Amino acid sequence: MNTTLNWLKKKQSIFYIICFTFLLLSFYFNIFKIIPENRYQEYETFVEALVVGKMAKAQKDGIFAASGFTGVNYDRSQVVDSVLQGDQISDLLVRDHIITQFKFEQIKYYTQEQKTPDDYCVYVSHSGGNALFWYAIQKVLPFDNSTNYQILRFINCILLSLCFMLFIGWVYRNLGFIAALITFLFTFFSSWLVLFGGNGLWWALWNFFAPFLTMLLLLEKRHCLPDKVSGKKILVWLFISVLIKLFFSGLEFISTAMLTIFIPIIYYAILEKWKVLNFIKLCFNAGLVAGIAIIIQFGTLIIQLRYLLGNYDSAFQYISNAFLRRSSFKSGLSGADLDSERFADSDSLSFLWNNVIKDYLRGNAFEWGFVSLGFEFWFAVLIGIILFFSVLVFFIGRRLDDRKYIALLASTIISAICPLSWYVIFKEHSFWHPQIDFIIWYMPFLLLGFAVIGVGISLLISKRGILKK
């Protein structure tokens, strides 16, 4: 018996190591060309410059310079006068012009190849904790900044690889090896994960999954060892994980990240046949804890803006305008956009379907660099495959009378609300940023969907599956 258990643990460990290694190599080097190399190298250089620019600024003026916000260093003499006359904080066109013009210079300032200029264009969408974290690490590294930068990228890729391995491990333990293998393969071949995972320090993608994984793994442990995990412990760790998410990425994809908290609760509530009152209680407490963390983030951001802008009124006004801009086209448009009929029905369901959701269903989920150009695999097709296997798992799982299948299907289907919440509530951001917002399909809807496909395949080839019937 012990020999069998030891072999199973060894097999599990070997599987984890292989998966982790493949993910890490893919994220850091794009060695398997899961995304075309030119796309990998050129992706999101705009926001990458903000982190590197902040670290260069911190080297020159300290970590609390510019209220701690990320941004780019620039030479005022090289910027046209019409841009300098604009508001670099509230006028996004002015801000984006400066960042775009100087984005490739930031790495030169950070590596001290060039002297860092005195002028600094701030980016105040969130507190900038990601740049502070990377800067703190590089301060203790005994290397030059060119080497430090690559080490920081490597650490970022390690954390993301670990993030997905934690989820794949959960699938392995709860749904079996084949389901875990299929989940890994879909994750490994997902171009958007490689795109976000490897090239740069701005997208510390793992932090978006931290609240979801915290709830998933703690509830799993409580399911197996009820006496080892208390409700208080779950809420404390949830609070920490939400703070980590907010520290690294602020309110970016906030509705999606916060809703992911409730998906593991739904899974284990169904699996363990919780009483409705217990389900509501944990959901309420989890929401309260997450809400407190968000209030802390808002407070931090307001204090930063107060010292940057000079008073609290300006700080509150900026946050209010930013929310309106992201949730509506009534604020933030300029020039020809203001009179364009394109946004006439921007608050209607028709606009959401035809201009936002439909576009995010038509996106290419697998933009591989190792196949010929022209290959396209819509997210809609991938979701359709998940739905097909969901039906399959439902009918087979019902015959097997195992609640884990129903729990998985319910939590997967409900998890679609997580990405849809962002597309609907913050439709303005989704409309303008298709180069970014496809990633939220994975939070955690597609990850769970991959597990559903894996379970479906596992059941088809299992002796307990329909082939036996």
N, C-alpha and C positions, 0 to 999 in steps of 0.2 A: 504493500500500500504506500509506504513512504517513498519507495523507489519510483512508483508511478507519479506521485505528487512532485517529487524532485524533478523528474523529466518534464512534467507539464510546466513547472516554473522555469526550467531552463529553456524550454521551447518558447515560452512567453517572452523571456528576457532577450533571446536571440532575435525574435520578431521585432521587439521594441527597438533594439539597437540598430537593426537593418533599416527600419522605417525612419528612425531619427536621423541616421546618417544620410539617407537618400534625400530627405527633406532639407537638411542643413546644406548639403552640397548644391541642391537646386536653388534654394533661397539665396545663398551667398555668391555662387558662381554662375548660376543659370547654366550649369554644365550639361544638362540634358535638353536644353533649348525648349523648355516648356513654354516660353514666351520668346518671340523673335529677339535676337540680340540687340538690334538697334532700338527697339521699344524698351527693352530692359534698361539699357544705358541712359536713355533720354527721358525716362518717365519721371514726372513730378520734380523736375529740377527747380521749379519755382519755390515750392515749400521746403525742399531740402536746403535751399539757400538760407532760409529763415533760421534753421537750427545752427548751421555752420556760422552764419553771420552773428548770431547771438553769442556763440562761444568765442568768436574773435573779439566781439565787443566786451565780453567778460574778462578776457585776457588784458584788454587795454584799460577798462574803466571799472572792473569789478562786476560780480554777478547781479547786483541790484541796480545796475545802470539801466536807464529807461524803464524803471519800475519792474524790472525783471522780464519784460516782454521780449519775444523773439523779434527778429527784423533783419534788415540788411544795412551794412555800412556803405556809404556812397560819398562820392566827391561832388559837392554842390556845383562846382565850376563846370562839370560835364553834363549837367541837367539843363534842359531848355527852360527859359524863364517862365513860360506859361504853365509848366508843371510845378515849379517852385511856388507859384502864387496860389496854388490850390491847397486844400486841407488834406494832409497826408493820412489822417486817421479816418475821417468821415467820408471823404471822396475816394471811393474804391478805384476809380480810373487813375487818379494821381498816384495812389499807393502802388497799384499794380504796375504802372509805368516804371516807377523807380526800381521796384523789385526785379522786374523783367530785364531792365537795362543792366543791372549790376549783379544778377544772380550767379554768374560764373566767376565773379571776382572774389566771392566770399571764401572759397576754399584757399585762395591765394593769401588772403588776409589771415586765415586761421593757421595755415602752415608757415606764416611769416615770410612767405616769398615776396609779398609786397607789404608796405606799411598800411595799417588800418587807418582809414580817414576818420575825421571827427564827426561827420554827419551820419545820422542813423534814422532809417525809416522803420517805424514800429509796426508790428502786426499784432493786433489786440483781440483776436477772436478767442484766444484762451490764454491762460496764465503763463504758459511757456515752461511748464515743469519738465517736459521732455529734454529741452536744451540744458536745463540746470542739472538734470540727472546725468546726461552724457558728459557734461563739463566736469562734474564732481569725480566721475570715474577717471577721465583722462588726466586729472590733476595728480592722481596717485600712480599713474603709469610712468615707468622710467624711460620712455621712448620719445622720439620727436613726434610732432603732431601729424605728419603724414602717416606714420605707422599707427599712431593712436586712433586716427580716423578709421582705418581698416579694422582695428581691434574692436572699436565701438560698433561698427557694422556687423562684425562677426558675433558679438554678444547679442545684438538685436535679433539676428537670425537664429541663434541658439534658443533664445526665449520663445520665438515664434514656433520653432520646431518642437520644443517642449510642450507648448500650448496644444498643438494638434496631437502630439503623442499622448497627452493626458486624456483627450477625448477618444482617440483610437483605443487606448487602454481600457477606458470605460466600456466601449463597444465590445471589446474582446471578452472582458470579464462577465458581461451581462447578456451578450447576444451571440457569442461564439467567434471562433477563429475566422471562418469564411466571411462573416459580416464585417469583422475588423479589417480583413485583407482588402475587401472591396471598398470599404470606407477609406482606407489608406490610398488605394489606387486612384480613386476619384479625387481625393485631396491632392495627391502628388501631381496629377495631370491638370489641375485647375490653374489656368494661366493667371487669373487675377490674384491668386494667393502669392504666386512667385513675384508678380509685378509689385505688389505692395510689400512683400516680405523682404526683398533683398536690396533694392537700390536706394539707399539713403537712410537717414535717421529720423525724419519727421514721422513717418508712418510706423510707429511701434505697434504694429497691428495686434500683437498679443494682448495688449491692455484692454481692447474692446471685448475680448472673450473672458476676461478675468472674473467679472461677476457671475456669468453663466457657469463657468467651470467650478467656481467656488461652491455654488449651490449644488451642482450636479454631483461633485465628488463627496461633499459632506453629507448629503442626503443618501448617497450610496453607502457610505460608511455607517450611517445611522441605521440603514436597512439591514446591514450585516451584523453590526454590533450596537444594538440600541442603547446599551448602558455607557458607551464610550463617547457619544456625541449628544450633547444637550441642545435644546432650542436656543439657549443663550449663546452657546459657542458658535452655532450657525450664524446668528445675527451679528456677532462680533466680527467674524471673518468676512461676512458679507459687507459690512461697513468698511472694512479695510480694503477689500477688493474694489468697491465702488470709488473710494478715495483714490486708489491707484489709477483707475480708469480716468477719473477727472483730472488728476495731477498730470498725466501724460497727454491727454487729448481734450481736456476741457469738456465742453458741451457738444463736441462733434458727434454726430449720429446718436444723440442722447436718448431719443425716444426708443430707438432700436436696442441700444445697449441696456437700458433699464428694463425693458420688457423681457429681455432674455432671462432675467432673474426668475421669472414665474414659470418658465417652461419646465425646468427640473421638478418644481413643486407639483405641476400638473402630472408629470410622469409618475412620480412616487405616490401621489394621492390616489391615482387609478390603480397602480400596482398593489398598494397596501390596503386598498379599500378604506381610505380615511373617511371619518365622519365629515359632513359638510362644514360643521362649525370649526373643526380643526384645520381644514383647508383654508377657510376664510381667515382664520386667526393668523396662520403663518403668512399668507399673502399680505394681510394688512401690516403685520410687523416688518416683513421684508420691504414693503413699499415705504413704510415710515423710516426705516433705517436708511434706505437709499435716498429718500427725500431729505433727511438731515445732512447726508454727505453732499447733496447737491446745493443745499443752502450754504454750507461751508465754502463750496467752490464759488458760489455767487458772491459771498462775502469777501473772499480773497480777491476775486476779479474786481469788485467795486473799489476795494482799498487800493489796488494797483492803479486803476483808472483815476481814482481821486488824486493820487500823487503825480500821475502823468498829466492830467488835464487841469488840475488845480483846485477842483471842488467836487463835492458829491453830486450836485445837481447835474453837472456835465457827465459824470460817470453813469448815473441812472438813465440819463437821456440817451447815451450811446447804447446801453444794453437794450433799452426799449426799442430804439430804431433798428438795432441788429435783429431782434426777434421779428419785428414787422417785416423787415427786408427778406428774411429767410422763409417766412410763412405766407407772404403775399407779394404780388407784383405791384402793389400800390405804392410801395416804398422802395427806393434804390434804383429805379430806372432813370435813365438820363438820355439826352439827345433824341434821336429818332425813335427810340424805344417808347418814349412817353406817349407819342401819338399813334403808335402802331396798333392796328387792329388785331395783331397777333395775340395781344394780351387782353383783349376786350372781355373775354369770358373766362378769365384766369381763375375765378373763384367757383366755377361750375364743375360738376362731375364729368361733363363732356370734355372739358379741358384736361382734367386729370387723366382720363382714360386715353385720350388721343395724343396728348403731348408729354405725358410723364410715364404712366404705368406701361402703356403699349411700347414705348421706346425701351424701357428696361426689360421687357420680355423679348425684344428683338436683338438684344445685345449678344455678342459672340462670347460664349462661355469658355471655349477652348481655342485660343489663338496661338496654336503651336508653331514653333519655329522649325520643327523637324519635318513638316509636311509642306507640300506645294502651296503657293499663295492661292487664295480664293476659297479655302476651306472655311466653312462657317457652321457653327453649331449654336443655335439660339438658346438662350436661357429658357424660353418657352418650351422647347423640345425637351430639355433636361428636366424641367418641372413636369412635363407630360409623362416622361419615363418614371419619375418618382410616383406620380399618381397611379400609373399602371401597376407598379409593384405594391403600392399601398392597398389596392383592391385585392391583389393576389395574396398578400400577407393577411389581410382581413379574413378572407374565406378559409385559408389554411389554418391561421391562428385560431379561428373560432372552432374548427374541428379538433384542434389539439388542446383546446381549453386551457391556454396559457395566457395569463393576464398581461405579461410583459409585451406581447405583440399589440394588444389593444392600447396599452399605455404608450408605446412607441408611436403608433399611428396617430393617436389623438394629440400627443405633444408635438409631433412633426407638423401636422396640419395647422394646429393653432399657432405654431411658431412662425407661420407665414405672415402673421400680423406684425411681427417685429420689423422686417424690412418695409412692409407696406405702410407702417405708421410714419416712417420718414418720408416716403414718397408722397404721402397724402398731406401730412401736417407741414412739412418743410419742402413743399413742392417747388418753391423758387430755387432753392439750393439744388434740388434734383434736376430741375430743368436746365440750369446753367452748368452743371458739373457732371456730365455723363462719363467723363474720363476718370471719375472717382467713385460715384455712388453705386456702381454695380457690385462693389465689394460687400455691401450690406445684405445681399441675398444669402451670404454665408453665415449670417449672424442670427440664430444658428440654423436657419431653415434648411439650407443645402447640406450642411454637415449631417443633420438628422436624416435628411432625405437620402444621403449616401448610405447611411446605416440601414434605412428601409430597403434600398436596392440590395444591399448585402444580405439582409435577412431573407428577402424574397428568393435570392439565388441559393442561399443556404438551405432553405426549406425545400426548394425544388430538387436538390441533389441529396437531401438527407433521407435516411431510411424512415424517418418519421413523417416525411413530407408526402406530397400527393403522388409521387412515383410509386410509393409503397401501396398507397390506396388503390 
